Amino acid sequence: MAGVKLLGVWYSPYSHRAEWALKLKGVEYELVEQDLQNKSPLLLESNPIHKKIPVLIHNGKPICESMIIVEYIDETFEGPSILPKDPYDRARARFWAKFFDDKGDTLTKSFFVQGEEQEKAKEQAYEMLKVLDNELKDKKYFVGDKFGFADIAATGVALYLGVLEEATGIVLATREKFPIFCAWRDEYCSENKEYLPPRDGLLAAFKALFQAAAAAK
């Protein structure tokens, strides 16, 4: 579909959420890669408030924020439903999506800061992982009996957390502390491989990112 463009970065978990939704719906799209150090006029024009990725452009109209984009894709295009039909389940799916957005920066921060600030971020990350370890008891999906909105939102902890751990050597999610979460993460990555970006490529990209940050100090 020529009218669908996604402004993003292939290794970004937020861009990936939007791409996943497009793939689930079978929508043809063009990924317009962005240089986040030198943002394009199209990105700045399409998202003048936050000036960040991803941005979906459909028939010339921009939609911003990853999970808002996922909802838009679900409502606009034919194909399997991403949000549940039941209003209560829809509310629960949105709750978990917001949980991942609110808490996700804590996980990321654990890898990008040092000293006392890093230890504080780690403690907050452990609290998040405890919540997930408890929530995922006897559950494969966050809401209902099929993959959906909340599970797309969870890609950061399901795939990217492990990549960041390997890239930095800082391990937050151990099988001893969080066995249920780790088992769920393994199954998530195995069963959804066709929709996920290549792990080796992600690992190389994040290793290069950390190396460049270290060299700049």
Secondary structure, 3 states (H helix, E strand, C coil): CCCEEEEECCCCHHHHHHHHHHHHHCCCCEEEECCCCCCCHHHHHHCCCCCCCCEEEECCEEEECHHHHHHHHHHHCCCCCCCCCCHHHHHHHHHHHHHHHHHHHHHHHHHHCCHHHHHHHHHHHHHHHHHHHHHCCCCCCCCCCCCCHHHHHCHHHHHHHHHHHHHHCCCCCCCCCCHHHHHHHHHHHHHCCCCCCCHHHHHHHHHHHHHHHHHHC
